[in-house]
Amino acid sequence: MQFKNPELLYALFLLLIPIIVHLFQLRKFQKESFTNVAFLKKVTLQTRKSSQIKKWLTLLTRMLLLACVIVAFAQPFTSKTNSLNTTPETVIYLDNSFSMQAKGDQGELLKRAVQELVENLNPDDQISLVTNTAVYKNTTLKSIQNDLLKLDYSANQLPYDAAILKSSKLFSKSPNMNRNLVFISDFQEQKKAFEAPNDSFYKIHAVQLKPVNTQNIAIDSLSISSTTASSTTLQVYLKATGKTNTSVPVSLFDGEKLLAKTTANLTEKAIVAFTLTEKSISNGRIVIDDIGLQFDNDLFFNINESAIINVLTIHEKTASNYLERLFASEEFELTSTSLNQLNYSAIEKQQLIVLNELEAIPSSLSNSLSTFMKQGGYVLVIPAANSQIETYNKLLGLYGIQSQAAITSEKRVTRINYAHPIYKNVFEKQESNFQYPKVNTYFPISATNSSVVLSFEDGKPFLLTQKQLAVFTAALNSDNSNFSEYDLIVPTFYNLARQSIQKPQLYYIIGAENKFDIPVNLEQDGVVSLANETVSMIPMQQYFNDKVTITTIDNPDIAGVYRIENKNSAIGNVSYNYNREESDLSYQDLSQLENVEVSDSVISIFETLKSDTKINALWKWFAIFALAFIIIEMLILKYFK
């Protein structure tokens, strides 16, 4: 029990007054003489005995009366917390990630949580509220109610520690505050589990909302498994969580046009293949019919027509036939020139420049290539067996690469870096037994921060890449190497050329850093925009001579196919999809957590908070007791003989 005016309790010392009055009789009696006092003695003894009982009862009732009056004025109350001297402060974190689409007993978890917040919060109480996409600091329910009711799902799922940190920053620094963080989520399993910090600054109340059904089927990913001159084969990867052993229809659309439909039978995973005759799909969409989470029932993609890559090879006297064969497809526009006939103005129009076994690199060419690479161009260096290495090092040194004098010794190319982007989706498995290419003369290379693609048996690099530069360490002519006779040369040179321009992929993931190139010539102050039927935006972009490099992270934030526009004219498409991490409906067990009060209902947690801060006033009871003791005293004085 606590008191609003505890200083009034000092008045309890006044209880000594009636004790003193009753213990010390101050009245004086007059003596009278009687001849026979035997009868009076008997009457006196009986009267004195009953009088003493009456006096003690009167004393007790008056003391209790006075005590009740004093305590009533001190205003006693009970509370689970020190509510009198503290001000309640509540911060609410509401998880609006896609996993909250799951249905509970009364509908979707997020929608029900919002409804219970609206029903249980006082419209005028000051609160702070945090979602994955918004922050409302020191506001009231009345001010944000419409925003809450319109709250949509977000692809931006905050890690639990980030959500706690973001929410805790909204607490004030004022003293004497009773701080409570209400964390409302389904507590889906993440890489880092939910843990409450051992912080006495605030108390965490976790509300874990649980779905009634944890079964979900999702379109996990999409890839091109094979491409021929007449067809393209797509593979759709499906995954399921929960006790699932069922079939699900899978449809392939281009816009509103249905291209193909099939059925997938799956337990945990399944792969569905579609073979297309179309060379390009501008508004592709894979659709499944599943009653679980809805955000992962669609996957958007597009296959753009291949942009032509301009390749310039610069040779000493004669061109290499193998290069002409490698770049003979329609994807490449090959220009071959000797060093003496080089038109320097043509350099800026290229995406890839191949220095094919030059004896020396002139300073003018080195300077032009340096500018070319800074503008996003790609350079492939193939040295000659008799190269003047000091002229090469001027160019290579721009990326921390230095070549040493040639060594004549037969070396076999035995190691392949299968993880390098050049060989992505090239090999189905790592080859252990194959005929190794060899070289007779090579240039040892020292490099920092470079990525080795192919290496000799002693680990020294044969081909390495560093940003916009790729370098072979040996001449590839037939007198020095048989590398051009091996199939490995085809994906190596093809993907080196493809790397010179980052074409849009099938799709990108919202929230990740995505980069791709758009071959376009912009006017001064021109920009490229992304647009669909409902939104248009200007992404972060960098313009080079003949292309624009676009970078996106959080925007677009809605899955779909977006047009790439230049002056409101579509020049291509790009697709974005939500991350599929939330498709797995596995949840964390909070029962063993420390420093957390766990509940399964928004209603119950706010009832607990109200109970903890509620002040139960007791002064009325003491006033009633005082009145009762007055009545008791009156009855004693009147009827007690």
C-alpha positions as CSV (number, residue, x, y, z in Angstrom):
1,M,0.0,0.0,0.0
2,Q,1.2,3.5,-1.0
3,F,0.1,7.0,0.0
4,K,-0.3,10.1,-2.0
5,N,0.2,12.3,1.2
6,P,2.4,10.2,3.4
7,E,3.4,13.2,5.5
8,L,-0.1,13.2,7.1
9,L,0.6,9.9,8.8
10,Y,2.6,11.9,11.4
11,A,-0.8,12.8,12.7
12,L,-1.2,9.3,14.1
13,F,0.8,10.5,17.0
14,L,-2.4,12.3,18.0
15,L,-3.7,8.9,19.1
16,L,-1.7,9.4,22.3
17,I,-4.2,12.1,23.4
18,P,-7.2,9.9,24.1
19,I,-4.9,7.3,25.7
20,I,-3.6,10.0,28.1
21,V,-7.1,11.2,28.8
22,H,-8.4,7.7,29.6
23,L,-5.4,6.7,31.7
24,F,-5.2,9.8,33.9
25,Q,-8.5,10.7,35.6
26,L,-8.3,14.4,36.3
27,R,-11.8,14.7,37.9
28,K,-11.8,15.4,41.7
29,F,-14.4,13.6,43.9
30,Q,-16.1,15.0,47.1
31,K,-16.1,12.7,50.2
32,E,-19.4,11.9,52.0
33,S,-19.7,10.1,55.4
34,F,-22.1,7.2,55.8
35,T,-22.8,5.1,58.9
36,N,-23.2,1.8,57.0
37,V,-21.2,1.5,53.7
38,A,-21.5,-2.3,53.2
39,F,-24.3,-1.9,50.6
40,L,-22.4,1.0,48.8
41,K,-19.2,-1.1,48.5
42,K,-21.1,-3.7,46.6
43,V,-22.7,-1.2,44.3
44,T,-19.4,0.6,43.7
45,L,-17.5,-2.6,42.8
46,Q,-20.1,-3.6,40.2
47,T,-20.3,-0.1,38.7
48,R,-16.6,0.4,38.5
49,K,-16.1,-2.9,36.7
50,S,-18.6,-2.2,34.0
51,S,-17.4,1.4,33.7
52,Q,-13.8,0.2,33.0
53,I,-15.0,-2.0,30.1
54,K,-17.0,0.8,28.6
55,K,-14.1,3.2,28.9
56,W,-11.7,0.8,27.1
57,L,-14.2,0.2,24.3
58,T,-14.8,3.9,23.8
59,L,-11.0,4.5,23.8
60,L,-10.5,1.8,21.1
61,T,-13.3,3.1,18.8
62,R,-12.1,6.7,19.1
63,M,-8.5,5.6,18.3
64,L,-9.7,3.6,15.3
65,L,-11.9,6.4,14.2
66,L,-9.1,8.9,14.4
67,A,-6.6,6.5,12.7
68,C,-9.1,5.9,9.8
69,V,-9.6,9.7,9.3
70,I,-5.9,10.3,9.2
71,V,-5.2,7.4,6.8
72,A,-8.1,8.5,4.6
73,F,-6.6,12.0,4.3
74,A,-3.2,10.5,3.4
75,Q,-5.0,8.9,0.4
76,P,-3.8,5.3,0.4
77,F,-3.7,3.3,-2.8
78,T,-2.3,0.0,-4.3
79,S,-0.5,-0.5,-7.6
80,K,1.7,-3.1,-9.1
81,T,4.2,-0.4,-10.1
82,N,5.2,2.9,-8.7
83,S,2.6,4.6,-10.7
84,L,2.3,7.7,-8.6
85,N,5.8,8.9,-9.1
86,T,6.2,7.6,-12.7
87,T,4.6,8.4,-16.1
88,P,3.8,5.5,-18.4
89,E,5.4,5.5,-21.8
90,T,4.6,2.9,-24.4
91,V,6.3,2.1,-27.7
92,I,4.7,-0.4,-30.0
93,Y,6.5,-2.4,-32.7
94,L,4.1,-3.8,-35.2
95,D,5.6,-6.4,-37.7
96,N,4.0,-5.9,-41.1
97,S,6.2,-8.3,-43.0
98,F,4.7,-10.7,-45.5
99,S,4.6,-13.6,-43.0
100,M,1.9,-11.7,-41.2
101,Q,-0.4,-12.6,-44.1
102,A,-0.9,-16.0,-42.5
103,K,-4.4,-16.5,-41.1
104,G,-5.1,-16.9,-37.4
105,D,-8.4,-17.7,-35.6
106,Q,-9.9,-14.4,-36.7
107,G,-8.3,-13.7,-40.0
108,E,-4.9,-12.4,-41.2
109,L,-2.5,-11.9,-38.3
110,L,-1.6,-8.3,-39.2
111,K,-5.2,-7.1,-39.8
112,R,-6.3,-8.7,-36.5
113,A,-3.5,-7.1,-34.6
114,V,-4.4,-3.7,-36.0
115,Q,-8.0,-4.1,-35.1
116,E,-7.2,-5.1,-31.5
117,L,-4.8,-2.1,-31.2
118,V,-7.6,0.2,-32.3
119,E,-10.1,-1.4,-29.8
120,N,-7.8,-1.5,-26.8
121,L,-5.8,1.8,-27.0
122,N,-7.2,5.0,-25.5
123,P,-7.7,7.3,-28.5
124,D,-6.0,10.2,-26.6
125,D,-3.2,8.4,-24.9
126,Q,0.3,9.3,-26.1
127,I,2.1,6.4,-27.8
128,S,4.9,5.8,-30.3
129,L,4.5,3.2,-33.0
130,V,7.1,1.5,-35.3
131,T,6.5,-0.7,-38.3
132,N,9.0,-2.0,-40.9
133,T,8.2,1.0,-43.1
134,A,7.1,3.8,-40.9
135,V,7.7,5.5,-37.5
136,Y,5.1,7.5,-35.5
137,K,6.7,9.2,-32.5
138,N,4.8,10.7,-29.6
139,T,1.4,10.6,-31.3
140,T,-2.1,9.3,-30.4
141,L,-4.3,6.6,-31.8
142,K,-6.7,9.2,-33.0
143,S,-4.0,10.7,-35.2
144,I,-2.7,7.5,-36.8
145,Q,-5.8,5.3,-36.8
146,N,-6.5,5.8,-40.5
147,D,-2.8,5.0,-41.3
148,L,-3.0,1.9,-39.2
149,L,-6.2,0.6,-40.8
150,K,-4.6,1.1,-44.3
151,L,-1.3,-0.5,-43.2
152,D,0.0,-2.8,-46.0
153,Y,2.5,-5.6,-46.0
154,S,6.2,-4.8,-46.5
155,A,9.0,-6.7,-48.2
156,N,11.4,-5.0,-45.7
157,Q,11.6,-7.5,-42.9
158,L,13.7,-6.0,-40.1
159,P,16.0,-8.3,-38.1
160,Y,14.8,-8.6,-34.6
161,D,17.8,-6.7,-33.0
162,A,17.3,-3.9,-35.5
163,A,13.6,-3.7,-34.7
164,I,14.3,-3.5,-31.0
165,L,17.0,-0.8,-31.5
166,K,14.7,1.2,-33.8
167,S,11.9,1.0,-31.3
168,S,14.0,1.7,-28.2
169,K,15.3,5.0,-29.7
170,L,11.8,6.4,-29.4
171,F,11.8,6.3,-25.6
172,S,12.3,9.7,-24.0
173,K,15.3,10.4,-21.7
174,S,13.1,11.9,-19.0
175,P,13.5,10.5,-15.5
176,N,10.7,8.7,-13.6
177,M,9.2,7.0,-16.7
178,N,7.6,3.6,-16.7
179,R,8.7,2.4,-20.2
180,N,7.1,-0.5,-22.0
181,L,8.0,-1.9,-25.4
182,V,5.2,-4.0,-26.9
183,F,6.7,-6.2,-29.7
184,I,3.9,-7.6,-31.9
185,S,5.0,-10.2,-34.4
186,D,4.7,-13.8,-35.4
187,F,8.4,-14.3,-34.5
188,Q,9.3,-16.1,-37.6
189,E,12.7,-17.8,-37.5
190,Q,15.5,-15.5,-38.7
191,K,19.2,-15.9,-39.0
192,K,19.5,-14.2,-35.6
193,A,16.9,-15.2,-33.1
194,F,14.9,-12.8,-31.1
195,E,16.6,-11.9,-27.8
196,A,15.7,-9.3,-25.3
197,P,18.5,-7.1,-24.2
198,N,19.3,-7.0,-20.5
199,D,18.3,-3.4,-20.1
200,S,16.5,-2.0,-17.1
201,F,15.7,1.2,-19.1
202,Y,12.5,-0.4,-20.5
203,K,10.5,-3.6,-20.3
204,I,9.7,-5.8,-23.3
205,H,6.3,-7.4,-23.8
206,A,6.3,-9.9,-26.7
207,V,3.0,-10.7,-28.4
208,Q,3.4,-13.8,-30.5
209,L,0.6,-14.2,-33.0
210,K,0.3,-17.7,-34.3
211,P,-1.4,-18.9,-37.5
212,V,-3.7,-21.9,-37.5
213,N,-2.1,-23.3,-40.6
214,T,1.6,-23.4,-41.3
215,Q,1.4,-25.0,-44.7
216,N,2.6,-22.8,-47.6
217,I,3.7,-23.4,-51.2
218,A,5.9,-20.8,-52.8
219,I,7.6,-20.1,-56.1
220,D,11.2,-20.0,-54.9
221,S,13.1,-19.1,-58.1
222,L,13.3,-19.2,-61.8
223,S,16.2,-19.9,-64.2
224,I,17.0,-20.6,-67.8
225,S,18.2,-24.2,-68.1
226,S,19.0,-24.2,-71.8
227,T,18.8,-22.1,-74.9
228,T,18.9,-23.1,-78.5
229,A,18.4,-21.2,-81.8
230,S,14.7,-22.1,-81.7
231,S,13.7,-22.5,-78.0
232,T,14.4,-21.5,-74.4
233,T,13.7,-23.8,-71.5
234,L,12.7,-22.3,-68.1
235,Q,12.9,-24.1,-64.8
236,V,10.5,-23.1,-62.0
237,Y,11.6,-24.1,-58.5
238,L,8.8,-24.6,-56.0
239,K,9.2,-25.2,-52.2
240,A,6.7,-26.1,-49.5
241,T,6.6,-25.9,-45.7
242,G,4.4,-27.7,-43.3
243,K,2.9,-31.2,-43.9
244,T,2.4,-30.8,-47.6
245,N,1.9,-33.6,-50.1
246,T,-0.2,-32.2,-52.8
247,S,-0.3,-31.0,-56.4
248,V,-0.5,-27.4,-57.4
249,P,-1.3,-25.8,-60.8
250,V,1.5,-23.7,-62.3
251,S,0.8,-21.2,-65.1
252,L,3.1,-19.2,-67.3
253,F,1.8,-15.8,-68.7
254,D,3.2,-13.1,-70.9
255,G,1.1,-10.2,-69.8
256,E,-2.5,-11.5,-69.8
257,K,-1.7,-14.2,-72.4
258,L,-1.4,-17.7,-71.1
259,L,1.6,-19.4,-72.7
260,A,1.6,-22.7,-70.8
261,K,0.1,-24.5,-67.8
262,T,1.1,-27.7,-65.9
263,T,0.8,-29.3,-62.5
264,A,3.5,-29.8,-59.9
265,N,3.4,-32.7,-57.4
266,L,5.5,-31.8,-54.4
267,T,6.3,-32.7,-50.8
268,E,9.1,-30.3,-49.9
269,K,10.5,-29.2,-53.4
270,A,9.6,-29.6,-57.0
271,I,10.9,-28.4,-60.4
272,V,8.7,-27.5,-63.3
273,A,10.0,-26.9,-66.8
274,F,8.5,-24.8,-69.6
275,T,9.9,-24.8,-73.2
276,L,9.3,-21.6,-75.1
277,T,9.6,-20.8,-78.7
278,E,9.5,-17.1,-78.1
279,K,12.9,-15.3,-78.1
280,S,11.7,-12.6,-75.8
281,I,9.0,-12.3,-73.1
282,S,8.4,-8.7,-72.0
283,N,5.9,-9.2,-69.2
284,G,6.5,-12.8,-67.9
285,R,4.7,-14.1,-64.8
286,I,4.7,-17.5,-63.1
287,V,1.5,-18.1,-61.1
288,I,0.5,-20.9,-58.6
289,D,-2.8,-21.3,-56.8
290,D,-2.1,-21.7,-53.1
291,I,-4.2,-20.7,-50.1
292,G,-1.2,-20.0,-47.9
293,L,0.8,-16.8,-48.1
294,Q,-0.1,-14.7,-51.1
295,F,3.0,-12.7,-51.8
296,D,5.0,-15.8,-53.1
297,N,2.3,-17.1,-55.4
298,D,3.6,-14.9,-58.3
299,L,7.0,-14.5,-59.8
300,F,7.6,-11.8,-62.4
301,F,10.4,-12.0,-65.1
302,N,11.3,-10.9,-68.5
303,I,13.5,-12.0,-71.3
304,N,14.7,-9.0,-73.3
305,E,16.0,-9.2,-76.8
306,S,19.8,-9.5,-76.7
307,A,21.6,-6.2,-77.1
308,I,24.5,-6.2,-79.5
309,I,27.9,-6.0,-77.8
310,N,30.5,-4.0,-79.7
311,V,33.9,-5.8,-79.6
312,L,37.1,-4.2,-80.9
313,T,40.3,-6.4,-81.3
314,I,43.6,-4.6,-81.8
315,H,46.4,-6.8,-83.2
316,E,50.0,-6.2,-84.2
317,K,50.0,-7.3,-87.9
318,T,47.5,-10.1,-88.5
319,A,44.2,-11.0,-86.8
320,S,43.6,-14.2,-84.9
321,N,41.2,-16.5,-86.6
322,Y,40.0,-18.0,-83.2
323,L,38.8,-14.5,-82.1
324,E,36.8,-14.1,-85.3
325,R,35.1,-17.4,-84.7
326,L,34.4,-16.7,-81.1
327,F,32.7,-13.4,-81.8
328,A,30.9,-14.4,-85.0
329,S,27.4,-14.7,-83.5
330,E,24.7,-12.1,-83.8
331,E,25.2,-11.0,-80.3
332,F,28.5,-9.3,-81.2
333,E,29.6,-6.6,-83.6
334,L,33.2,-7.4,-84.1
335,T,35.7,-4.9,-85.5
336,S,39.3,-6.0,-86.0
337,T,42.1,-3.5,-86.7
338,S,45.9,-3.4,-86.5
339,L,47.6,-1.1,-84.1
340,N,48.9,1.1,-86.9
341,Q,45.5,1.6,-88.4
342,L,43.6,2.1,-85.1
343,N,41.0,4.9,-85.1
344,Y,41.1,6.2,-81.5
345,S,37.7,7.8,-81.9
346,A,36.1,4.4,-82.2
347,I,37.3,3.3,-78.8
348,E,34.5,5.0,-76.9
349,K,31.8,3.2,-79.0
350,Q,32.9,-0.2,-77.8
351,Q,31.9,-2.4,-74.9
352,L,34.9,-4.8,-75.1
353,I,38.4,-4.1,-76.4
354,V,40.8,-7.0,-76.9
355,L,44.6,-6.2,-77.0
356,N,45.6,-9.2,-79.0
357,E,49.3,-10.0,-78.5
358,L,50.7,-6.5,-79.0
359,E,54.5,-6.2,-78.7
360,A,54.1,-2.9,-76.9
361,I,51.2,-0.7,-75.7
362,P,51.8,3.0,-76.8
363,S,51.2,5.6,-74.2
364,S,48.5,7.2,-76.3
365,L,46.6,3.8,-76.3
366,S,47.2,3.2,-72.6
367,N,45.7,6.7,-71.8
368,S,42.7,6.1,-74.1
369,L,42.1,2.7,-72.5
370,S,42.4,4.2,-69.0
371,T,39.6,6.7,-69.9
372,F,37.6,3.9,-71.5
373,M,37.7,1.7,-68.4
374,K,36.7,4.6,-66.2
375,Q,33.7,5.1,-68.4
376,G,32.7,1.5,-67.8
377,G,34.3,-0.2,-70.7
378,Y,36.0,-3.6,-70.5
379,V,39.5,-4.5,-71.6
380,L,41.0,-7.9,-72.3
381,V,44.8,-8.2,-72.5
382,I,46.5,-11.1,-74.3
383,P,50.3,-10.5,-74.2
384,A,52.6,-11.5,-77.0
385,A,55.4,-13.9,-76.3
386,N,57.9,-11.1,-76.8
387,S,56.0,-8.2,-75.2
388,Q,57.8,-5.2,-73.8
389,I,56.5,-5.7,-70.3
390,E,57.2,-2.2,-69.1
391,T,54.6,-0.7,-71.5
392,Y,52.1,-3.3,-70.3
393,N,52.6,-2.4,-66.7
394,K,51.6,1.2,-67.2
395,L,48.1,0.0,-68.1
396,L,48.0,-3.0,-65.7
397,G,49.2,-0.8,-62.8
398,L,45.9,1.1,-62.9
399,Y,44.4,-1.9,-61.1
400,G,47.4,-3.0,-59.0
401,I,48.7,-5.6,-61.4
402,Q,52.3,-5.9,-62.4
403,S,53.9,-8.3,-64.9
404,Q,57.4,-9.7,-64.7
405,A,59.8,-10.9,-67.3
406,A,58.7,-13.9,-69.4
407,I,59.7,-17.4,-68.3
408,T,60.0,-20.1,-70.9
409,S,58.8,-23.3,-69.2
410,E,55.9,-25.6,-70.1
411,K,52.9,-25.1,-67.8
412,R,49.6,-26.8,-67.7
413,V,46.3,-25.0,-67.0
414,T,44.8,-27.3,-64.4
415,R,42.7,-25.2,-62.1
416,I,39.3,-23.7,-62.8
417,N,37.6,-21.3,-60.4
418,Y,34.1,-22.6,-60.8
419,A,32.7,-19.9,-58.4
420,H,33.8,-17.1,-60.7
421,P,31.0,-15.2,-62.4
422,I,32.5,-16.1,-65.8
423,Y,31.6,-19.7,-65.3
424,K,28.3,-19.2,-63.6
425,N,25.8,-21.8,-65.0
426,V,28.5,-23.2,-67.3
427,F,29.4,-26.5,-65.6
428,E,26.9,-28.9,-64.2
429,K,29.6,-30.4,-62.0
430,Q,33.3,-29.8,-61.3
431,E,35.4,-31.6,-63.8
432,S,38.2,-33.7,-62.4
433,N,39.5,-35.5,-65.4
434,F,40.1,-33.5,-68.6
435,Q,42.9,-32.8,-71.0
436,Y,44.8,-29.7,-69.7
437,P,45.7,-26.9,-72.0
438,K,49.4,-25.9,-71.9
439,V,51.6,-22.9,-72.6
440,N,55.3,-22.7,-73.4
441,T,56.1,-19.2,-72.2
442,Y,54.3,-17.1,-69.6
443,F,54.6,-13.9,-67.7
444,P,54.5,-14.2,-63.8
445,I,51.9,-11.8,-62.4
446,S,51.7,-10.0,-59.0
447,A,48.3,-8.6,-58.2
448,T,46.3,-7.4,-55.2
449,N,42.5,-7.8,-54.9
450,S,42.3,-9.6,-58.2
451,S,40.1,-12.7,-58.9
452,V,41.9,-15.7,-60.5
453,V,39.8,-17.4,-63.2
454,L,42.2,-20.0,-64.5
455,S,45.6,-21.0,-63.0
456,F,48.5,-23.3,-63.6
457,E,49.3,-26.4,-61.7
458,D,51.6,-24.4,-59.3
459,G,48.7,-22.0,-58.5
460,K,50.1,-19.1,-60.6
461,P,47.4,-17.3,-62.6
462,F,46.8,-17.9,-66.2
463,L,43.7,-15.7,-66.4
464,L,42.7,-13.1,-63.8
465,T,40.1,-10.3,-63.6
466,Q,40.1,-7.0,-61.7
467,K,37.1,-4.7,-62.1
468,Q,37.1,-3.6,-65.8
469,L,40.3,-5.5,-66.7
470,A,40.9,-9.1,-67.7
471,V,44.5,-10.4,-68.2
472,F,45.9,-13.6,-69.7
473,T,49.5,-14.2,-68.6
474,A,50.5,-16.0,-71.8
475,A,50.1,-15.6,-75.5
476,L,47.3,-17.7,-77.0
477,N,48.7,-18.3,-80.5
478,S,49.2,-21.8,-81.6
479,D,53.0,-21.6,-81.3
480,N,52.8,-20.8,-77.6
481,S,49.6,-22.4,-76.4
482,N,46.9,-24.9,-77.4
483,F,44.3,-23.2,-75.3
484,S,42.4,-22.1,-78.4
485,E,41.9,-25.8,-79.3
486,Y,39.9,-26.6,-76.2
487,D,36.2,-26.1,-75.6
488,L,36.9,-24.1,-72.5
489,I,37.9,-21.1,-74.6
490,V,34.3,-20.7,-75.8
491,P,32.5,-20.0,-72.4
492,T,35.6,-18.1,-71.2
493,F,35.6,-15.5,-74.0
494,Y,31.8,-15.5,-74.4
495,N,31.2,-14.6,-70.8
496,L,34.1,-12.2,-70.7
497,A,32.4,-10.3,-73.5
498,R,29.0,-10.6,-71.8
499,Q,30.5,-9.2,-68.6
500,S,31.4,-6.0,-70.5
501,I,27.7,-5.1,-70.2
502,Q,25.6,-6.1,-67.3
503,K,22.3,-7.0,-69.1
504,P,19.2,-7.1,-67.0
505,Q,18.7,-10.6,-65.4
506,L,15.4,-12.6,-65.5
507,Y,14.5,-10.7,-62.3
508,Y,15.9,-8.9,-59.3
509,I,15.2,-9.1,-55.6
510,I,13.7,-6.1,-53.9
511,G,15.9,-4.9,-51.0
512,A,19.2,-6.2,-52.5
513,E,21.6,-4.0,-54.4
514,N,21.0,-4.6,-58.1
515,K,23.0,-3.3,-61.0
516,F,22.4,-3.6,-64.7
517,D,23.4,-1.7,-67.9
518,I,21.1,-0.2,-70.5
519,P,22.7,0.5,-73.9
520,V,21.4,4.0,-74.7
521,N,22.7,7.3,-75.8
522,L,21.2,10.1,-73.6
523,E,21.0,13.8,-74.4
524,Q,22.5,16.2,-72.0
525,D,20.7,16.1,-68.6
526,G,18.7,13.1,-69.9
527,V,17.7,10.4,-67.4
528,V,16.3,6.9,-67.6
529,S,13.2,6.1,-65.6
530,L,11.4,2.9,-64.4
531,A,7.6,2.9,-64.7
532,N,4.5,0.6,-64.7
533,E,0.8,1.3,-64.8
534,T,0.7,2.9,-61.3
535,V,4.2,4.4,-60.5
536,S,7.1,6.1,-62.2
537,M,10.5,6.7,-60.6
538,I,14.0,7.8,-61.5
539,P,16.5,5.2,-60.1
540,M,20.1,6.0,-59.2
541,Q,22.1,5.9,-62.4
542,Q,25.5,6.6,-63.9
543,Y,25.9,7.6,-67.6
544,F,28.8,6.5,-69.7
545,N,29.5,7.1,-73.4
546,D,27.0,4.5,-74.7
547,K,25.2,3.1,-71.7
548,V,23.6,3.8,-68.4
549,T,24.3,1.8,-65.3
550,I,21.3,1.6,-63.1
551,T,21.5,0.8,-59.4
552,T,18.4,-0.1,-57.3
553,I,18.0,-1.3,-53.7
554,D,14.7,-0.5,-51.9
555,N,12.9,1.0,-54.9
556,P,11.0,-0.3,-56.6
557,D,9.3,-1.7,-53.5
558,I,6.4,-3.5,-55.2
559,A,6.9,-6.7,-57.2
560,G,6.2,-6.5,-61.0
561,V,7.6,-5.8,-64.4
562,Y,8.8,-2.2,-65.0
563,R,9.4,-0.5,-68.3
564,I,12.8,1.1,-68.8
565,E,11.9,4.5,-70.3
566,N,13.9,7.2,-72.1
567,K,11.8,10.3,-72.8
568,N,8.6,8.2,-72.1
569,S,9.7,5.7,-74.7
570,A,10.2,2.1,-73.6
571,I,13.6,0.8,-74.4
572,G,13.4,-2.4,-72.3
573,N,11.9,-4.1,-69.3
574,V,13.1,-5.2,-65.9
575,S,11.4,-7.3,-63.3
576,Y,11.5,-7.3,-59.5
577,N,10.3,-9.9,-57.0
578,Y,10.0,-10.1,-53.2
579,N,12.6,-12.1,-51.2
580,R,11.3,-15.6,-50.5
581,E,12.9,-15.9,-47.0
582,E,9.5,-15.4,-45.3
583,S,7.9,-18.2,-47.3
584,D,9.1,-20.7,-44.6
585,L,6.5,-20.6,-41.9
586,S,8.8,-21.7,-39.0
587,Y,8.5,-19.9,-35.7
588,Q,10.7,-19.2,-32.7
589,D,9.8,-20.6,-29.3
590,L,9.7,-17.7,-26.8
591,S,8.9,-19.7,-23.7
592,Q,12.5,-19.9,-22.5
593,L,13.4,-16.2,-23.1
594,E,14.5,-14.1,-20.2
595,N,13.6,-10.4,-19.5
596,V,10.5,-10.8,-21.7
597,E,6.8,-11.0,-20.8
598,V,5.3,-13.2,-23.4
599,S,1.6,-13.2,-24.5
600,D,-0.4,-14.6,-27.4
601,S,-2.9,-11.8,-27.6
602,V,-2.8,-8.0,-28.1
603,I,-5.8,-7.7,-25.8
604,S,-4.3,-9.5,-22.9
605,I,-1.0,-7.6,-23.0
606,F,-2.8,-4.2,-22.9
607,E,-5.0,-5.4,-20.1
608,T,-1.8,-6.4,-18.2
609,L,-0.3,-2.9,-18.9
610,K,-3.5,-1.2,-17.6
611,S,-3.5,-3.4,-14.5
612,D,0.2,-2.7,-13.8
613,T,-0.4,1.1,-14.0
614,K,-3.8,1.2,-12.4
615,I,-4.1,3.0,-9.1
616,N,-6.7,1.4,-6.7
617,A,-7.7,4.3,-4.3
618,L,-8.5,3.1,-0.8
619,W,-9.3,6.4,1.0
620,K,-13.1,5.8,0.5
621,W,-12.8,2.5,2.5
622,F,-11.1,4.3,5.4
623,A,-13.8,7.0,5.3
624,I,-16.4,4.3,5.5
625,F,-14.5,2.7,8.4
626,A,-14.3,6.0,10.2
627,L,-18.1,6.5,9.9
628,A,-18.7,3.0,11.1
629,F,-16.5,3.6,14.2
630,I,-18.6,6.8,15.0
631,I,-21.7,4.7,14.9
632,I,-20.2,2.0,17.0
633,E,-19.0,4.6,19.6
634,M,-22.5,6.1,19.7
635,L,-24.1,2.7,20.3
636,I,-21.6,1.9,23.1
637,L,-22.3,5.2,24.9
638,K,-26.0,4.9,24.6
639,Y,-26.7,1.2,25.1
640,F,-23.7,-0.2,27.0
641,K,-24.5,-0.1,30.8
